[in-house]
Amino acid sequence: MTDFERKVYQIIVNMHLYGKNPTLNDLKRKTVKSEEDIRATVKSLIMKGELKWNNKEGKWMI
C-alpha cells in the first residue's frame, strides 16, 4: 500500500468506527488531494481487496 492509500484507508476505518461514512468532500478536506486522486486511490484499494462497498446498507465493509 502506498502512503496515500494507507491514509485514505485509515480515514475510512476511523470514520467507520464512529458509525459514519466519509463522503468525497470529507476525504478531499482531510487529505487535501483532488477528486481524481481520491477516486483512483479508492478504486485501487477496492481492486486490492482492502475495501468493499455494501450497496444494500450503503456502507464500507472493512
PDB file as gemmi writes it, atoms N, CA and C in Angstrom:
CRYST1    1.000    1.000    1.000  90.00  90.00  90.00 P 1                      
ATOM      1  N   MET A   1       0.840  -1.174   0.000  1.00  0.00           N  
ATOM      2  CA  MET A   1       0.000   0.000   0.000  1.00  0.00           C  
ATOM      3  C   MET A   1       0.890   1.244   0.000  1.00  0.00           C  
ATOM      4  N   THR A   2       0.519   2.208  -0.804  1.00  0.00           N  
ATOM      5  CA  THR A   2       1.257   3.468  -0.804  1.00  0.00           C  
ATOM      6  C   THR A   2       0.858   4.289   0.424  1.00  0.00           C  
ATOM      7  N   ASP A   3       1.615   5.336   0.692  1.00  0.00           N  
ATOM      8  CA  ASP A   3       1.304   6.195   1.837  1.00  0.00           C  
ATOM      9  C   ASP A   3      -0.088   6.806   1.705  1.00  0.00           C  
ATOM     10  N   PHE A   4      -0.414   7.255   0.488  1.00  0.00           N  
ATOM     11  CA  PHE A   4      -1.720   7.887   0.295  1.00  0.00           C  
ATOM     12  C   PHE A   4      -2.849   6.864   0.430  1.00  0.00           C  
ATOM     13  N   GLU A   5      -2.637   5.658  -0.085  1.00  0.00           N  
ATOM     14  CA  GLU A   5      -3.648   4.603   0.075  1.00  0.00           C  
ATOM     15  C   GLU A   5      -3.860   4.306   1.556  1.00  0.00           C  
ATOM     16  N   ARG A   6      -2.764   4.231   2.293  1.00  0.00           N  
ATOM     17  CA  ARG A   6      -2.857   3.961   3.732  1.00  0.00           C  
ATOM     18  C   ARG A   6      -3.603   5.079   4.447  1.00  0.00           C  
ATOM     19  N   LYS A   7      -3.355   6.319   4.041  1.00  0.00           N  
ATOM     20  CA  LYS A   7      -4.024   7.470   4.660  1.00  0.00           C  
ATOM     21  C   LYS A   7      -5.531   7.425   4.401  1.00  0.00           C  
ATOM     22  N   VAL A   8      -5.922   7.204   3.152  1.00  0.00           N  
ATOM     23  CA  VAL A   8      -7.344   7.141   2.804  1.00  0.00           C  
ATOM     24  C   VAL A   8      -8.003   5.972   3.527  1.00  0.00           C  
ATOM     25  N   TYR A   9      -7.340   4.815   3.537  1.00  0.00           N  
ATOM     26  CA  TYR A   9      -7.869   3.637   4.216  1.00  0.00           C  
ATOM     27  C   TYR A   9      -8.083   3.930   5.703  1.00  0.00           C  
ATOM     28  N   GLN A  10      -7.104   4.564   6.340  1.00  0.00           N  
ATOM     29  CA  GLN A  10      -7.206   4.853   7.768  1.00  0.00           C  
ATOM     30  C   GLN A  10      -8.325   5.849   8.063  1.00  0.00           C  
ATOM     31  N   ILE A  11      -8.523   6.822   7.194  1.00  0.00           N  
ATOM     32  CA  ILE A  11      -9.629   7.774   7.375  1.00  0.00           C  
ATOM     33  C   ILE A  11     -10.960   7.030   7.306  1.00  0.00           C  
ATOM     34  N   ILE A  12     -11.100   6.160   6.319  1.00  0.00           N  
ATOM     35  CA  ILE A  12     -12.349   5.401   6.173  1.00  0.00           C  
ATOM     36  C   ILE A  12     -12.574   4.497   7.382  1.00  0.00           C  
ATOM     37  N   VAL A  13     -11.524   3.812   7.838  1.00  0.00           N  
ATOM     38  CA  VAL A  13     -11.639   2.926   9.004  1.00  0.00           C  
ATOM     39  C   VAL A  13     -12.030   3.723  10.242  1.00  0.00           C  
ATOM     40  N   ASN A  14     -11.342   4.828  10.494  1.00  0.00           N  
ATOM     41  CA  ASN A  14     -11.629   5.632  11.688  1.00  0.00           C  
ATOM     42  C   ASN A  14     -13.055   6.165  11.676  1.00  0.00           C  
ATOM     43  N   MET A  15     -13.507   6.663  10.543  1.00  0.00           N  
ATOM     44  CA  MET A  15     -14.876   7.183  10.478  1.00  0.00           C  
ATOM     45  C   MET A  15     -15.888   6.040  10.602  1.00  0.00           C  
ATOM     46  N   HIS A  16     -15.540   4.870  10.057  1.00  0.00           N  
ATOM     47  CA  HIS A  16     -16.406   3.691  10.153  1.00  0.00           C  
ATOM     48  C   HIS A  16     -16.598   3.285  11.620  1.00  0.00           C  
ATOM     49  N   LEU A  17     -15.543   3.395  12.404  1.00  0.00           N  
ATOM     50  CA  LEU A  17     -15.616   3.046  13.821  1.00  0.00           C  
ATOM     51  C   LEU A  17     -16.603   3.931  14.578  1.00  0.00           C  
ATOM     52  N   TYR A  18     -16.786   5.151  14.096  1.00  0.00           N  
ATOM     53  CA  TYR A  18     -17.739   6.079  14.719  1.00  0.00           C  
ATOM     54  C   TYR A  18     -19.102   6.064  14.040  1.00  0.00           C  
ATOM     55  N   GLY A  19     -19.318   5.074  13.168  1.00  0.00           N  
ATOM     56  CA  GLY A  19     -20.615   4.904  12.534  1.00  0.00           C  
ATOM     57  C   GLY A  19     -20.888   5.881  11.401  1.00  0.00           C  
ATOM     58  N   LYS A  20     -19.837   6.432  10.812  1.00  0.00           N  
ATOM     59  CA  LYS A  20     -20.014   7.394   9.726  1.00  0.00           C  
ATOM     60  C   LYS A  20     -19.366   6.871   8.457  1.00  0.00           C  
ATOM     61  N   ASN A  21     -19.899   7.281   7.340  1.00  0.00           N  
ATOM     62  CA  ASN A  21     -19.294   7.009   6.043  1.00  0.00           C  
ATOM     63  C   ASN A  21     -18.699   8.302   5.525  1.00  0.00           C  
ATOM     64  N   PRO A  22     -17.405   8.312   5.223  1.00  0.00           N  
ATOM     65  CA  PRO A  22     -16.824   9.546   4.713  1.00  0.00           C  
ATOM     66  C   PRO A  22     -17.317   9.842   3.304  1.00  0.00           C  
ATOM     67  N   THR A  23     -17.685  11.070   3.078  1.00  0.00           N  
ATOM     68  CA  THR A  23     -18.077  11.492   1.740  1.00  0.00           C  
ATOM     69  C   THR A  23     -16.820  11.886   0.969  1.00  0.00           C  
ATOM     70  N   LEU A  24     -16.991  12.103  -0.306  1.00  0.00           N  
ATOM     71  CA  LEU A  24     -15.867  12.553  -1.123  1.00  0.00           C  
ATOM     72  C   LEU A  24     -15.345  13.889  -0.597  1.00  0.00           C  
ATOM     73  N   ASN A  25     -16.246  14.759  -0.185  1.00  0.00           N  
ATOM     74  CA  ASN A  25     -15.825  16.052   0.366  1.00  0.00           C  
ATOM     75  C   ASN A  25     -15.042  15.878   1.663  1.00  0.00           C  
ATOM     76  N   ASP A  26     -15.444  14.917   2.511  1.00  0.00           N  
ATOM     77  CA  ASP A  26     -14.685  14.631   3.731  1.00  0.00           C  
ATOM     78  C   ASP A  26     -13.260  14.212   3.383  1.00  0.00           C  
ATOM     79  N   LEU A  27     -13.146  13.305   2.423  1.00  0.00           N  
ATOM     80  CA  LEU A  27     -11.821  12.816   2.035  1.00  0.00           C  
ATOM     81  C   LEU A  27     -10.979  13.916   1.395  1.00  0.00           C  
ATOM     82  N   LYS A  28     -11.607  14.780   0.600  1.00  0.00           N  
ATOM     83  CA  LYS A  28     -10.880  15.894  -0.009  1.00  0.00           C  
ATOM     84  C   LYS A  28     -10.362  16.846   1.066  1.00  0.00           C  
ATOM     85  N   ARG A  29     -11.195  17.113   2.048  1.00  0.00           N  
ATOM     86  CA  ARG A  29     -10.809  18.034   3.122  1.00  0.00           C  
ATOM     87  C   ARG A  29      -9.699  17.442   3.993  1.00  0.00           C  
ATOM     88  N   LYS A  30      -9.797  16.157   4.311  1.00  0.00           N  
ATOM     89  CA  LYS A  30      -8.829  15.531   5.210  1.00  0.00           C  
ATOM     90  C   LYS A  30      -7.506  15.192   4.534  1.00  0.00           C  
ATOM     91  N   THR A  31      -7.509  14.972   3.214  1.00  0.00           N  
ATOM     92  CA  THR A  31      -6.280  14.598   2.521  1.00  0.00           C  
ATOM     93  C   THR A  31      -5.669  15.747   1.731  1.00  0.00           C  
ATOM     94  N   VAL A  32      -6.453  16.771   1.442  1.00  0.00           N  
ATOM     95  CA  VAL A  32      -6.028  17.915   0.631  1.00  0.00           C  
ATOM     96  C   VAL A  32      -5.539  17.433  -0.741  1.00  0.00           C  
ATOM     97  N   LYS A  33      -6.281  16.494  -1.311  1.00  0.00           N  
ATOM     98  CA  LYS A  33      -5.972  15.967  -2.643  1.00  0.00           C  
ATOM     99  C   LYS A  33      -7.173  16.193  -3.545  1.00  0.00           C  
ATOM    100  N   SER A  34      -6.964  16.003  -4.839  1.00  0.00           N  
ATOM    101  CA  SER A  34      -8.032  16.215  -5.810  1.00  0.00           C  
ATOM    102  C   SER A  34      -8.990  15.027  -5.820  1.00  0.00           C  
ATOM    103  N   GLU A  35     -10.157  15.271  -6.391  1.00  0.00           N  
ATOM    104  CA  GLU A  35     -11.165  14.222  -6.517  1.00  0.00           C  
ATOM    105  C   GLU A  35     -10.627  13.060  -7.347  1.00  0.00           C  
ATOM    106  N   GLU A  36      -9.889  13.365  -8.401  1.00  0.00           N  
ATOM    107  CA  GLU A  36      -9.311  12.323  -9.257  1.00  0.00           C  
ATOM    108  C   GLU A  36      -8.369  11.418  -8.476  1.00  0.00           C  
ATOM    109  N   ASP A  37      -7.503  12.014  -7.662  1.00  0.00           N  
ATOM    110  CA  ASP A  37      -6.550  11.240  -6.863  1.00  0.00           C  
ATOM    111  C   ASP A  37      -7.276  10.329  -5.873  1.00  0.00           C  
ATOM    112  N   ILE A  38      -8.300  10.865  -5.235  1.00  0.00           N  
ATOM    113  CA  ILE A  38      -9.042  10.087  -4.239  1.00  0.00           C  
ATOM    114  C   ILE A  38      -9.797   8.948  -4.906  1.00  0.00           C  
ATOM    115  N   ARG A  39     -10.460   9.227  -6.020  1.00  0.00           N  
ATOM    116  CA  ARG A  39     -11.191   8.169  -6.728  1.00  0.00           C  
ATOM    117  C   ARG A  39     -10.253   7.055  -7.192  1.00  0.00           C  
ATOM    118  N   ALA A  40      -9.094   7.425  -7.715  1.00  0.00           N  
ATOM    119  CA  ALA A  40      -8.124   6.425  -8.177  1.00  0.00           C  
ATOM    120  C   ALA A  40      -7.614   5.587  -7.011  1.00  0.00           C  
ATOM    121  N   THR A  41      -7.396   6.225  -5.874  1.00  0.00           N  
ATOM    122  CA  THR A  41      -6.902   5.510  -4.700  1.00  0.00           C  
ATOM    123  C   THR A  41      -7.949   4.559  -4.147  1.00  0.00           C  
ATOM    124  N   VAL A  42      -9.185   5.013  -4.045  1.00  0.00           N  
ATOM    125  CA  VAL A  42     -10.260   4.148  -3.550  1.00  0.00           C  
ATOM    126  C   VAL A  42     -10.459   2.972  -4.505  1.00  0.00           C  
ATOM    127  N   LYS A  43     -10.402   3.238  -5.799  1.00  0.00           N  
ATOM    128  CA  LYS A  43     -10.518   2.175  -6.793  1.00  0.00           C  
ATOM    129  C   LYS A  43      -9.398   1.150  -6.620  1.00  0.00           C  
ATOM    130  N   SER A  44      -8.200   1.632  -6.368  1.00  0.00           N  
ATOM    131  CA  SER A  44      -7.048   0.764  -6.157  1.00  0.00           C  
ATOM    132  C   SER A  44      -7.232  -0.094  -4.901  1.00  0.00           C  
ATOM    133  N   LEU A  45      -7.738   0.508  -3.828  1.00  0.00           N  
ATOM    134  CA  LEU A  45      -7.981  -0.237  -2.591  1.00  0.00           C  
ATOM    135  C   LEU A  45      -9.048  -1.314  -2.788  1.00  0.00           C  
ATOM    136  N   ILE A  46     -10.045  -1.009  -3.587  1.00  0.00           N  
ATOM    137  CA  ILE A  46     -11.089  -1.991  -3.888  1.00  0.00           C  
ATOM    138  C   ILE A  46     -10.504  -3.134  -4.710  1.00  0.00           C  
ATOM    139  N   MET A  47      -9.686  -2.801  -5.700  1.00  0.00           N  
ATOM    140  CA  MET A  47      -9.073  -3.827  -6.555  1.00  0.00           C  
ATOM    141  C   MET A  47      -8.149  -4.736  -5.745  1.00  0.00           C  
ATOM    142  N   LYS A  48      -7.481  -4.183  -4.748  1.00  0.00           N  
ATOM    143  CA  LYS A  48      -6.577  -4.965  -3.907  1.00  0.00           C  
ATOM    144  C   LYS A  48      -7.329  -5.781  -2.854  1.00  0.00           C  
ATOM    145  N   GLY A  49      -8.630  -5.539  -2.710  1.00  0.00           N  
ATOM    146  CA  GLY A  49      -9.431  -6.269  -1.741  1.00  0.00           C  
ATOM    147  C   GLY A  49      -9.391  -5.700  -0.334  1.00  0.00           C  
ATOM    148  N   GLU A  50      -8.852  -4.499  -0.186  1.00  0.00           N  
ATOM    149  CA  GLU A  50      -8.776  -3.869   1.131  1.00  0.00           C  
ATOM    150  C   GLU A  50     -10.122  -3.277   1.552  1.00  0.00           C  
ATOM    151  N   LEU A  51     -10.899  -2.806   0.586  1.00  0.00           N  
ATOM    152  CA  LEU A  51     -12.202  -2.199   0.841  1.00  0.00           C  
ATOM    153  C   LEU A  51     -13.257  -2.862  -0.027  1.00  0.00           C  
ATOM    154  N   LYS A  52     -14.479  -2.896   0.507  1.00  0.00           N  
ATOM    155  CA  LYS A  52     -15.636  -3.337  -0.276  1.00  0.00           C  
ATOM    156  C   LYS A  52     -16.800  -2.430   0.082  1.00  0.00           C  
ATOM    157  N   TRP A  53     -17.651  -2.168  -0.894  1.00  0.00           N  
ATOM    158  CA  TRP A  53     -18.817  -1.322  -0.686  1.00  0.00           C  
ATOM    159  C   TRP A  53     -20.054  -2.200  -0.620  1.00  0.00           C  
ATOM    160  N   ASN A  54     -20.854  -2.049   0.416  1.00  0.00           N  
ATOM    161  CA  ASN A  54     -22.093  -2.784   0.564  1.00  0.00           C  
ATOM    162  C   ASN A  54     -23.224  -1.908   0.038  1.00  0.00           C  
ATOM    163  N   ASN A  55     -23.775  -2.261  -1.122  1.00  0.00           N  
ATOM    164  CA  ASN A  55     -24.825  -1.453  -1.739  1.00  0.00           C  
ATOM    165  C   ASN A  55     -26.111  -1.453  -0.922  1.00  0.00           C  
ATOM    166  N   LYS A  56     -26.463  -2.572  -0.317  1.00  0.00           N  
ATOM    167  CA  LYS A  56     -27.712  -2.657   0.445  1.00  0.00           C  
ATOM    168  C   LYS A  56     -27.706  -1.698   1.630  1.00  0.00           C  
ATOM    169  N   GLU A  57     -26.601  -1.693   2.364  1.00  0.00           N  
ATOM    170  CA  GLU A  57     -26.523  -0.841   3.551  1.00  0.00           C  
ATOM    171  C   GLU A  57     -25.928   0.530   3.271  1.00  0.00           C  
ATOM    172  N   GLY A  58     -25.276   0.659   2.117  1.00  0.00           N  
ATOM    173  CA  GLY A  58     -24.645   1.936   1.780  1.00  0.00           C  
ATOM    174  C   GLY A  58     -23.464   2.232   2.674  1.00  0.00           C  
ATOM    175  N   LYS A  59     -22.692   1.187   3.025  1.00  0.00           N  
ATOM    176  CA  LYS A  59     -21.554   1.353   3.933  1.00  0.00           C  
ATOM    177  C   LYS A  59     -20.332   0.620   3.394  1.00  0.00           C  
ATOM    178  N   TRP A  60     -19.173   1.060   3.849  1.00  0.00           N  
ATOM    179  CA  TRP A  60     -17.924   0.365   3.545  1.00  0.00           C  
ATOM    180  C   TRP A  60     -17.842  -0.883   4.389  1.00  0.00           C  
ATOM    181  N   MET A  61     -17.348  -1.954   3.794  1.00  0.00           N  
ATOM    182  CA  MET A  61     -17.070  -3.182   4.528  1.00  0.00           C  
ATOM    183  C   MET A  61     -15.555  -3.276   4.664  1.00  0.00           C  
ATOM    184  N   ILE A  62     -15.104  -3.327   5.886  1.00  0.00           N  
ATOM    185  CA  ILE A  62     -13.657  -3.316   6.138  1.00  0.00           C  
ATOM    186  C   ILE A  62     -13.228  -4.653   6.704  1.00  0.00           C  
TER     187      ILE A  62                                                      
END                                                                             
